[in-house]
Amino acid sequence: MSSSAHHPLRRLLTYARSHRRAVVLASLFSVLNKVFDLAPPILIGTAVDVVVQRDESLIAKLGVTDGMSQLWVLAGLTLLVWILESAFEYAHRVLWRNLAQTLQHEMRIDAYTHVQGLELAYFEDQSTGGLLAILNDDVNQLERFLDVGANALLQVLVTVIVVGGLFFYTAPQIAWMVVIPMPFIVWGSVWFQRMITPRYAAVREQVSVLNSHLSNNLGGIVTIKSFTTERHETARIHRESERYRSRNRQAIALSSAFSPVIRIVIVLAFIAIMVFGGRKALNGELNVGVFSMMVLMTQRFLWPLTALGETFDLYQRAMASATRILDLLDIKARIVDGWERLPTQAVRGDVTFDDVYFAYNNGSQVLRGLSLDIPAGDTAAIVGATGAGKSTIIKLLLRFYDVQAGAVCLDSESVHHISLSDLRRAIGLVSQDVFLFHGTVRENITYGTFDASMDQIIEAARIAEAHDFIMALPDGYDTIVGERGQKLSGGQRQRISIARAVLKNPPILVLDEATSSVDNETEAAIQRSMERIAVGRTMIVIAHRLSTIRNADRIFVLEQGRVCEQGRHDDLVQQNGLYAALWRVQTGERTRVSDHTCLN
């Protein structure tokens, strides 16, 4: 049976088994707190017994016959009970809340770490907002239940056992009047759980949808503004928020009805004890002190059950959230780590693709028997039309995806066998879509090489031709770049990305469309950087602009997932094939690329 088939509470307890001691202690203190909380009605009944019975009171039977002495004994017991009740209340609150914080922290870190380890294909099918809803909202929902809900459930159970036992011991002839409502309350609680569970699951699902839309809109705010679609997006968020409100209303309508209905059942039992117990006390069949205790204890016994609605509300919300978190943790990564260690300093840099076939999840075949060989220390360029499979080659080399057939090798070792951390440390990637973190220029350059000295940072920036513009920024290397580097131009972000890769100093450096969206000046700067960076390492350059790869040691031309042509720039131009056609278009000799077939 899959883990998802088990009850979420059982799965949660299994997850939290390392905190069993804290759970046991917190539960114990909750029980003791409730036991002492139930003592005052007994003490009040005993005080009435002392005043009415005097020398025949319960305390007198224990040897204290003087009335004032009996009251002082009661006063001492009352003080002790209140002190112990307060101490255990403090203890259980500290333990439950600390446990809630600890589990919240661990579950968020575990879930984030697990998600971070999943393959890229998983993220293509998920929304960022949906994942954020699980990592943040659902984890917080679980914390809220552990803060108060777990203690409330325990104390209700203790109240039922202790007070029920006390009633049957002291006045069995009327105790059944208090017990009668219990089956109805239990049945109502079970029915309530069954009805409310799917409603809260729908609420949590809609939270993910709403968060997804909000996350997408905030990320695409420039597009929204440029197309003046603010009203359209506001209307769409309004619709999703209205669905969220509607689903919450359905849950609220049911959860709000629980307490009033239970209260009606409880008041009937309270009236029964008051009337029938009072009659027995008037007839001398029931001790006045016991009757006083029972009236007060009935309220203590049944009234907390009215809070079950709120407690079950918290419980069901928490279980819906726990299910989503634990289901996320149960997802298995498809990219399995390799076992071969390959220290960076031992990497030569030979890259081989041998008859590789690959298709994405949508089923479209991207690579069809692709083979290429890049010797260590060479600069290789990969060109071709959009959709030819250029970027896919890099994703397979870094094992963001696995091939369906064929082999990708680094230094004659299949990348499937190499430790993922070692493989990716050996490769520096400068992507077309540069991602800079919110922070300083220096922090972004040192990302992944956190122990670099300032001299090393400046040297990497010089190689990337980024030092001069960095020094012209308001705070130099301490300038805040903004979220995703929005305070910088595209060319500036690109050069910082190159500096980051240079500082990493990998044996293999990949430039994936690094010049596709920069101006001519930046392109020239990047090209000069490439000449310096290429010394002593393997370079793989994916480019639309063929001018940036004229000096490459070998150029691979892709068409429909295969290598169509390969060679140096001058040789390929002379072959008058697809590469030559692309070159003529970019140099203005021809306005479009004519149909070409692969040269075999």
C-alpha positions as CSV (number, residue, x, y, z in Angstrom):
1,M,0.0,0.0,0.0
2,S,1.4,3.4,-0.9
3,S,2.0,5.9,1.9
4,S,-0.6,8.2,0.4
5,A,-3.2,5.6,1.3
6,H,-2.5,5.9,5.0
7,H,-4.2,8.4,7.3
8,P,-2.3,11.7,7.3
9,L,-2.1,11.7,11.1
10,R,-0.3,8.3,11.0
11,R,2.0,9.6,8.3
12,L,2.7,12.7,10.3
13,L,3.5,10.7,13.5
14,T,5.8,8.5,11.5
15,Y,7.6,11.6,10.1
16,A,7.9,13.1,13.7
17,R,9.1,9.9,15.4
18,S,12.5,11.4,16.2
19,H,10.6,13.8,18.5
20,R,8.8,11.1,20.3
21,R,10.2,12.1,23.7
22,A,9.0,15.7,23.3
23,V,5.6,14.5,22.2
24,V,5.3,12.2,25.2
25,L,6.4,15.0,27.7
26,A,4.1,17.6,26.1
27,S,1.2,15.1,26.3
28,L,2.0,14.3,29.9
29,F,2.0,17.9,30.9
30,S,-1.2,18.5,29.1
31,V,-2.8,15.6,30.9
32,L,-1.5,16.8,34.3
33,N,-2.6,20.4,33.6
34,K,-6.1,19.3,32.9
35,V,-6.3,17.0,36.0
36,F,-5.4,19.9,38.2
37,D,-7.7,22.2,36.3
38,L,-10.6,19.9,37.2
39,A,-9.7,20.0,40.9
40,P,-11.4,23.4,41.8
41,P,-15.0,22.1,41.5
42,I,-14.0,19.3,43.8
43,L,-12.5,21.7,46.3
44,I,-15.6,23.9,46.1
45,G,-17.8,20.9,46.7
46,T,-15.6,19.9,49.7
47,A,-15.9,23.5,51.1
48,V,-19.7,23.3,50.9
49,D,-19.4,19.9,52.6
50,V,-17.3,21.4,55.4
51,V,-19.8,24.2,56.0
52,V,-22.9,22.0,55.9
53,Q,-21.7,18.8,57.5
54,R,-19.1,20.3,59.8
55,D,-17.9,17.5,62.1
56,E,-19.1,14.8,59.6
57,S,-17.4,16.3,56.5
58,L,-15.0,14.3,54.4
59,I,-12.0,16.2,55.8
60,A,-13.3,15.6,59.4
61,K,-13.2,11.9,58.6
62,L,-9.5,12.3,57.8
63,G,-8.8,13.5,61.3
64,V,-9.2,17.3,61.1
65,T,-12.4,18.1,63.1
66,D,-12.1,21.8,63.7
67,G,-14.1,23.8,61.1
68,M,-11.5,26.6,60.6
69,S,-8.7,24.0,60.5
70,Q,-10.6,22.2,57.7
71,L,-10.9,25.5,55.8
72,W,-7.2,26.2,56.2
73,V,-6.5,22.7,54.9
74,L,-8.7,23.4,51.9
75,A,-6.9,26.8,51.4
76,G,-3.5,25.0,51.3
77,L,-4.8,22.4,48.9
78,T,-6.3,25.1,46.6
79,L,-3.0,27.0,46.6
80,L,-1.0,23.8,45.7
81,V,-3.5,22.9,43.0
82,W,-3.3,26.3,41.4
83,I,0.5,26.3,41.5
84,L,0.7,22.9,39.9
85,E,-1.9,23.7,37.3
86,S,0.0,26.9,36.4
87,A,3.3,25.1,36.3
88,F,2.0,22.3,34.0
89,E,0.2,24.8,31.8
90,Y,3.5,26.7,31.3
91,A,5.3,23.4,30.6
92,H,2.9,22.1,28.1
93,R,2.6,25.4,26.2
94,V,6.4,25.7,26.0
95,L,6.8,22.1,24.8
96,W,4.0,22.1,22.3
97,R,5.0,25.4,20.8
98,N,8.6,24.6,20.6
99,L,7.7,21.2,19.1
100,A,5.5,23.0,16.6
101,Q,8.4,25.4,15.7
102,T,10.8,22.6,15.4
103,L,8.6,20.4,13.2
104,Q,7.7,23.4,11.1
105,H,11.4,24.2,10.6
106,E,12.4,20.6,9.8
107,M,9.4,20.0,7.5
108,R,10.0,23.2,5.5
109,I,13.7,22.4,5.2
110,D,13.1,18.8,4.3
111,A,10.5,19.7,1.7
112,Y,12.6,22.4,0.2
113,T,15.7,20.2,0.1
114,H,13.6,17.4,-1.5
115,V,12.1,19.7,-4.1
116,Q,15.6,21.2,-4.9
117,G,16.8,17.6,-5.6
118,L,14.0,16.8,-8.1
119,E,14.8,16.9,-11.8
120,L,13.9,19.9,-14.0
121,A,11.1,17.9,-15.7
122,Y,9.2,18.0,-12.4
123,F,9.2,21.8,-12.3
124,E,7.9,22.0,-15.9
125,D,4.7,20.5,-14.7
126,Q,4.4,22.6,-11.5
127,S,3.7,26.2,-10.7
128,T,6.0,28.2,-8.5
129,G,3.0,29.6,-6.6
130,G,1.7,26.1,-5.9
131,L,5.0,24.9,-4.5
132,L,5.3,28.1,-2.4
133,A,1.8,27.4,-1.0
134,I,3.0,24.0,0.2
135,L,6.4,25.2,1.5
136,N,4.9,28.1,3.3
137,D,1.2,28.1,3.9
138,D,0.7,24.4,4.5
139,V,3.7,24.2,6.8
140,N,2.4,27.1,8.8
141,Q,-1.1,25.5,9.0
142,L,0.5,22.5,10.6
143,E,2.2,24.7,13.1
144,R,-1.0,26.4,14.1
145,F,-2.6,23.0,15.0
146,L,0.4,21.8,17.0
147,D,0.4,25.1,18.9
148,V,-3.1,24.7,20.3
149,G,-5.0,21.9,18.7
150,A,-3.1,18.9,19.9
151,N,-3.3,20.0,23.5
152,A,-7.0,20.8,23.2
153,L,-7.8,17.3,21.9
154,L,-5.8,15.7,24.7
155,Q,-7.5,17.7,27.4
156,V,-11.0,17.0,26.1
157,L,-10.1,13.3,26.3
158,V,-8.8,13.6,29.8
159,T,-11.8,15.6,30.9
160,V,-14.2,12.8,29.7
161,I,-12.2,10.1,31.4
162,V,-11.6,11.8,34.8
163,V,-15.0,13.5,35.2
164,G,-16.9,10.5,33.9
165,G,-15.1,8.2,36.3
166,L,-15.7,10.7,39.2
167,F,-19.4,10.9,38.5
168,F,-19.9,7.1,38.5
169,Y,-17.9,6.8,41.7
170,T,-19.7,9.6,43.7
171,A,-23.3,9.4,42.3
172,P,-23.8,6.5,39.9
173,Q,-27.6,6.9,40.1
174,I,-27.5,10.2,38.1
175,A,-24.1,9.9,36.3
176,W,-25.8,8.3,33.3
177,M,-27.5,11.7,32.6
178,V,-24.1,13.2,31.8
179,V,-23.0,10.2,29.7
180,I,-26.1,10.1,27.5
181,P,-25.0,13.1,25.3
182,M,-21.6,11.6,24.7
183,P,-22.5,9.1,21.8
184,F,-24.3,12.0,20.0
185,I,-21.3,14.2,20.4
186,V,-18.9,11.5,19.2
187,W,-21.2,10.6,16.3
188,G,-21.5,14.3,15.4
189,S,-17.7,14.7,15.5
190,V,-17.1,11.8,13.2
191,W,-19.8,13.0,10.8
192,F,-18.3,16.5,10.9
193,Q,-14.8,15.1,10.0
194,R,-16.2,13.1,7.1
195,M,-18.0,16.1,5.7
196,I,-15.4,18.8,6.3
197,T,-12.3,16.9,5.0
198,P,-13.0,17.3,1.2
199,R,-14.0,20.9,1.7
200,Y,-10.6,21.8,3.3
201,A,-8.8,19.8,0.7
202,A,-10.5,22.0,-1.9
203,V,-9.5,25.1,0.0
204,R,-5.8,24.1,0.1
205,E,-5.9,23.3,-3.6
206,Q,-7.4,26.7,-4.4
207,V,-4.7,28.4,-2.3
208,S,-2.1,26.8,-4.6
209,V,-3.9,28.1,-7.7
210,L,-4.3,31.6,-6.3
211,N,-0.6,31.7,-5.2
212,S,0.4,30.5,-8.7
213,H,-1.4,33.4,-10.4
214,L,0.0,35.9,-7.9
215,S,3.6,34.6,-8.4
216,N,3.3,34.6,-12.2
217,N,1.9,38.1,-12.3
218,L,4.5,39.6,-10.0
219,G,7.2,37.9,-12.1
220,G,5.7,39.3,-15.3
221,I,4.8,42.8,-14.1
222,V,6.8,44.4,-16.9
223,T,4.7,42.5,-19.5
224,I,1.5,43.4,-17.7
225,K,2.4,47.0,-17.7
226,S,3.6,47.2,-21.2
227,F,0.5,45.6,-22.6
228,T,-1.7,47.6,-20.2
229,T,-3.5,44.4,-19.0
230,E,-3.8,45.5,-15.4
231,R,-7.6,45.3,-15.4
232,H,-7.5,41.9,-17.1
233,E,-5.1,40.5,-14.4
234,T,-7.0,42.1,-11.6
235,A,-10.2,40.5,-12.9
236,R,-8.4,37.1,-13.1
237,I,-7.1,37.4,-9.6
238,H,-10.5,38.5,-8.4
239,R,-12.0,35.3,-10.0
240,E,-9.5,33.0,-8.3
241,S,-9.8,34.8,-5.0
242,E,-13.6,34.6,-5.2
243,R,-13.3,30.8,-5.8
244,Y,-11.1,30.6,-2.7
245,R,-13.6,32.6,-0.7
246,S,-16.4,30.5,-2.0
247,R,-14.7,27.2,-1.0
248,N,-13.9,28.7,2.4
249,R,-17.5,29.7,2.8
250,Q,-18.6,26.1,2.2
251,A,-16.2,24.9,4.9
252,I,-17.1,27.7,7.3
253,A,-20.9,27.0,6.9
254,L,-20.3,23.5,8.1
255,S,-17.7,24.1,10.8
256,S,-19.6,27.0,12.3
257,A,-22.7,24.8,12.8
258,F,-20.9,22.2,14.9
259,S,-20.6,24.1,18.2
260,P,-24.2,25.5,18.4
261,V,-25.6,22.0,17.8
262,I,-23.3,20.4,20.4
263,R,-24.2,23.2,22.8
264,I,-27.9,22.3,22.6
265,V,-27.1,18.6,23.5
266,I,-24.9,19.7,26.4
267,V,-27.4,22.1,28.0
268,L,-30.0,19.3,28.1
269,A,-27.6,17.2,30.2
270,F,-26.8,20.2,32.4
271,I,-30.5,20.8,33.1
272,A,-31.0,17.1,33.9
273,I,-28.2,17.1,36.5
274,M,-29.5,20.3,38.0
275,V,-33.1,19.2,38.3
276,F,-32.8,15.5,39.2
277,G,-29.6,15.9,41.2
278,G,-31.2,18.8,43.1
279,R,-34.2,16.8,43.9
280,K,-32.1,14.0,45.4
281,A,-30.2,16.6,47.4
282,L,-33.5,18.1,48.7
283,N,-34.7,14.6,49.7
284,G,-31.4,13.9,51.5
285,E,-30.5,11.2,49.0
286,L,-27.4,13.1,47.8
287,N,-24.7,14.9,49.8
288,V,-25.0,18.7,49.2
289,G,-21.3,19.0,48.7
290,V,-21.4,16.2,46.1
291,F,-24.3,17.9,44.4
292,S,-22.4,21.2,44.3
293,M,-19.4,19.5,42.8
294,M,-21.5,17.7,40.2
295,V,-23.2,20.9,39.0
296,L,-19.9,22.7,38.6
297,M,-18.2,19.6,37.2
298,T,-21.0,19.1,34.6
299,Q,-20.1,22.4,33.1
300,R,-16.4,21.5,33.2
301,F,-17.2,18.1,31.7
302,L,-19.4,19.0,28.8
303,W,-18.7,22.7,28.0
304,P,-15.2,22.1,26.6
305,L,-16.9,19.9,24.0
306,T,-18.4,23.0,22.4
307,A,-14.8,23.9,21.5
308,L,-14.4,20.7,19.6
309,G,-15.7,22.4,16.4
310,E,-12.8,24.9,16.4
311,T,-10.3,22.2,17.4
312,F,-11.5,19.8,14.6
313,D,-11.5,22.8,12.3
314,L,-7.8,23.2,13.1
315,Y,-7.2,19.5,12.9
316,Q,-8.8,19.1,9.5
317,R,-7.0,22.1,8.0
318,A,-3.7,20.6,9.4
319,M,-4.4,17.2,8.0
320,A,-5.2,18.6,4.6
321,S,-1.9,20.5,4.7
322,A,0.1,17.5,6.1
323,T,-1.2,15.4,3.2
324,R,0.1,17.9,0.6
325,I,3.5,18.2,2.3
326,L,4.0,14.5,2.8
327,D,2.8,13.7,-0.7
328,L,5.5,16.2,-1.9
329,L,8.1,14.4,0.2
330,D,7.0,11.1,-1.3
331,I,7.8,12.1,-4.9
332,K,10.8,10.1,-6.1
333,A,13.5,11.9,-8.0
334,R,14.0,10.4,-11.5
335,I,17.6,11.6,-11.8
336,V,19.6,9.1,-9.6
337,D,22.9,10.2,-8.3
338,G,26.0,8.5,-9.7
339,W,28.6,6.6,-7.6
340,E,31.9,7.5,-9.3
341,R,33.8,10.4,-7.7
342,L,35.5,12.7,-10.1
343,P,37.5,15.5,-8.4
344,T,37.5,18.8,-10.3
345,Q,41.3,18.9,-10.5
346,A,41.3,15.4,-12.2
347,V,38.9,16.4,-15.0
348,R,40.5,16.7,-18.4
349,G,37.4,17.9,-20.2
350,D,36.7,15.4,-23.0
351,V,33.0,15.5,-23.9
352,T,31.3,12.8,-26.0
353,F,27.8,12.3,-27.2
354,D,27.4,8.8,-28.7
355,D,24.2,8.1,-30.7
356,V,22.0,10.1,-28.3
357,Y,18.2,10.0,-28.5
358,F,16.1,12.3,-26.3
359,A,12.5,13.5,-26.0
360,Y,10.8,15.8,-23.4
361,N,7.7,14.7,-21.5
362,N,5.5,16.1,-24.2
363,G,6.8,13.3,-26.5
364,S,8.4,15.4,-29.2
365,Q,11.7,13.9,-30.2
366,V,14.5,16.5,-29.9
367,L,17.7,14.5,-30.5
368,R,17.8,11.7,-33.0
369,G,21.0,9.7,-32.9
370,L,23.2,12.7,-32.2
371,S,26.9,12.1,-32.0
372,L,29.7,14.6,-31.4
373,D,33.1,14.6,-29.8
374,I,34.8,17.6,-28.1
375,P,38.5,17.0,-27.2
376,A,39.8,18.4,-23.9
377,G,41.0,22.0,-24.2
378,D,39.1,22.7,-27.5
379,T,36.5,25.5,-28.0
380,A,33.5,23.9,-29.7
381,A,30.5,25.8,-31.0
382,I,27.0,24.4,-31.5
383,V,24.7,26.3,-33.9
384,G,21.4,25.6,-35.7
385,A,17.9,26.8,-36.0
386,T,15.6,27.2,-33.0
387,G,14.4,23.8,-31.8
388,A,17.4,22.0,-33.3
389,G,18.4,20.7,-29.8
390,K,21.3,23.0,-28.9
391,S,20.3,23.8,-25.3
392,T,19.1,20.2,-24.8
393,I,22.7,19.1,-25.3
394,I,23.8,21.2,-22.4
395,K,21.0,20.0,-20.2
396,L,21.9,16.4,-20.9
397,L,25.6,17.1,-20.2
398,L,24.7,18.6,-16.8
399,R,22.2,15.7,-16.2
400,F,19.3,18.0,-15.8
401,Y,17.6,15.3,-17.9
402,D,18.7,11.7,-18.8
403,V,18.9,10.4,-22.3
404,Q,16.5,7.8,-23.6
405,A,19.2,6.0,-25.6
406,G,22.9,6.4,-26.3
407,A,25.5,7.8,-23.9
408,V,26.9,11.1,-22.7
409,C,30.4,10.8,-21.5
410,L,32.9,13.1,-19.6
411,D,36.5,11.9,-19.9
412,S,35.2,8.5,-21.3
413,E,33.0,8.0,-18.2
414,S,29.2,8.0,-18.6
415,V,27.7,11.0,-16.8
416,H,25.2,8.5,-15.3
417,H,28.0,7.0,-13.3
418,I,29.5,10.3,-12.0
419,S,28.4,11.9,-8.8
420,L,26.1,14.8,-9.7
421,S,27.9,17.2,-7.4
422,D,31.3,16.3,-9.0
423,L,29.8,16.5,-12.5
424,R,28.3,19.9,-12.0
425,R,31.3,21.3,-10.2
426,A,33.3,20.5,-13.3
427,I,31.0,22.5,-15.6
428,G,30.5,26.3,-15.5
429,L,27.3,27.4,-17.1
430,V,26.5,30.9,-18.4
431,S,22.9,30.8,-19.5
432,Q,21.0,33.1,-21.9
433,D,18.5,33.8,-19.1
434,V,20.9,35.1,-16.5
435,F,19.6,34.8,-12.9
436,L,21.0,37.2,-10.3
437,F,20.0,37.0,-6.7
438,H,18.8,40.0,-4.8
439,G,22.0,41.1,-3.1
440,T,25.3,42.9,-4.0
441,V,27.3,42.5,-7.1
442,R,30.0,40.9,-5.0
443,E,27.6,38.3,-3.6
444,N,26.4,37.4,-7.0
445,I,29.9,36.9,-8.4
446,T,31.0,34.8,-5.5
447,Y,27.8,32.7,-5.6
448,G,29.0,29.1,-5.5
449,T,32.6,30.2,-4.6
450,F,31.8,31.8,-1.3
451,D,35.3,31.8,0.1
452,A,36.9,33.8,-2.8
453,S,39.0,36.7,-1.8
454,M,38.4,40.3,-3.1
455,D,41.5,40.0,-5.3
456,Q,40.1,36.9,-6.9
457,I,36.7,38.5,-7.4
458,I,38.2,41.6,-9.1
459,E,40.4,39.4,-11.3
460,A,37.3,37.3,-12.5
461,A,35.5,40.6,-13.1
462,R,38.4,41.9,-15.2
463,I,38.5,38.7,-17.3
464,A,34.7,39.1,-17.9
465,E,35.2,42.8,-18.8
466,A,32.9,43.7,-15.9
467,H,35.2,45.5,-13.5
468,D,35.0,49.0,-15.1
469,F,31.2,49.2,-15.2
470,I,31.0,47.7,-11.7
471,M,33.3,50.5,-10.3
472,A,31.0,53.0,-12.0
473,L,28.0,51.8,-10.0
474,P,27.0,53.8,-6.9
475,D,28.6,51.4,-4.4
476,G,30.9,49.4,-6.7
477,Y,31.0,45.8,-5.8
478,D,28.6,46.5,-2.9
479,T,25.8,47.8,-5.1
480,I,22.5,46.1,-4.7
481,V,21.4,44.6,-8.0
482,G,17.7,44.1,-7.2
483,E,15.6,41.0,-7.6
484,R,16.8,39.1,-10.7
485,G,19.3,41.9,-11.2
486,Q,16.7,44.3,-12.5
487,K,18.8,47.4,-11.7
488,L,21.4,46.3,-14.2
489,S,21.2,46.2,-18.0
490,G,21.1,42.8,-19.9
491,G,24.7,43.1,-20.9
492,Q,25.8,44.0,-17.3
493,R,24.0,41.0,-16.0
494,Q,25.5,38.8,-18.6
495,R,29.1,39.9,-17.8
496,I,28.5,39.4,-14.0
497,S,27.3,35.8,-14.9
498,I,30.5,35.2,-16.9
499,A,32.6,36.6,-13.9
500,R,30.8,34.1,-11.6
501,A,31.6,31.2,-13.9
502,V,35.2,32.4,-14.3
503,L,35.6,32.6,-10.5
504,K,34.3,29.0,-10.3
505,N,37.3,28.1,-12.5
506,P,35.7,24.9,-14.0
507,P,37.5,22.6,-16.4
508,I,34.6,23.0,-18.8
509,L,32.8,26.3,-19.5
510,V,29.5,26.4,-21.3
511,L,28.1,29.7,-22.8
512,D,24.5,29.1,-23.8
513,E,23.4,31.9,-26.1
514,A,25.4,34.3,-23.9
515,T,25.4,37.0,-26.6
516,S,21.9,36.6,-28.0
517,S,20.3,39.7,-26.2
518,V,23.3,42.1,-25.9
519,D,24.4,45.0,-27.9
520,N,27.4,45.0,-30.2
521,E,29.7,46.6,-27.6
522,T,28.8,44.0,-25.0
523,E,29.2,41.2,-27.6
524,A,32.7,42.4,-28.5
525,A,33.5,42.5,-24.7
526,I,32.2,39.0,-24.2
527,Q,34.1,37.8,-27.3
528,R,37.4,39.2,-25.9
529,S,36.5,37.5,-22.5
530,M,36.0,34.2,-24.3
531,E,39.5,34.3,-25.8
532,R,41.0,34.7,-22.3
533,I,38.7,32.3,-20.6
534,A,39.3,29.5,-23.1
535,V,42.9,29.1,-22.2
536,G,43.5,25.8,-20.5
537,R,39.9,24.6,-20.5
538,T,37.2,23.1,-22.7
539,M,34.6,25.6,-23.9
540,I,31.2,24.8,-25.4
541,V,29.5,27.8,-27.0
542,I,25.9,27.8,-28.2
543,A,25.3,30.8,-30.4
544,H,22.9,32.4,-32.8
545,R,25.4,35.1,-33.6
546,L,28.0,33.2,-35.7
547,S,30.4,36.1,-35.5
548,T,31.2,35.1,-31.9
549,I,32.3,31.6,-32.8
550,R,34.4,32.2,-35.9
551,N,37.6,31.2,-34.1
552,A,36.2,28.0,-32.6
553,D,38.3,24.9,-33.0
554,R,35.2,23.0,-34.3
555,I,31.7,24.0,-35.1
556,F,28.8,21.5,-35.0
557,V,25.7,22.4,-37.1
558,L,22.5,20.9,-35.8
559,E,19.4,20.2,-37.9
560,Q,16.4,18.2,-36.6
561,G,18.3,16.7,-33.7
562,R,21.4,15.5,-35.6
563,V,24.8,16.9,-36.5
564,C,24.4,18.1,-40.0
565,E,27.8,19.6,-40.6
566,Q,31.0,20.0,-38.5
567,G,34.3,21.7,-39.0
568,R,36.0,25.1,-38.7
569,H,34.3,28.3,-39.8
570,D,36.2,28.8,-43.1
571,D,35.7,25.2,-44.1
572,L,32.0,25.2,-43.4
573,V,31.5,28.4,-45.4
574,Q,33.2,26.8,-48.3
575,Q,31.0,23.8,-48.1
576,N,28.1,26.0,-49.1
577,G,25.7,24.1,-46.8
578,L,23.4,25.1,-44.0
579,Y,26.1,26.9,-42.0
580,A,27.1,28.9,-45.1
581,A,23.5,29.9,-45.6
582,L,23.2,31.0,-42.0
583,W,26.4,33.0,-42.3
584,R,25.3,34.8,-45.4
585,V,22.0,35.8,-43.8
586,Q,23.8,37.2,-40.8
587,T,26.3,39.1,-42.9
588,G,23.5,40.5,-45.2
589,E,24.4,38.6,-48.3
590,R,21.0,36.8,-48.3
591,T,17.7,37.7,-46.7
592,R,16.6,34.2,-45.6
593,V,17.9,30.7,-45.2
594,S,17.0,28.5,-48.1
595,D,16.1,24.9,-47.6
596,H,19.2,22.8,-47.1
597,T,19.8,19.1,-46.5
598,C,22.4,17.6,-44.2
599,L,25.7,17.0,-45.7
600,N,26.7,13.5,-44.9
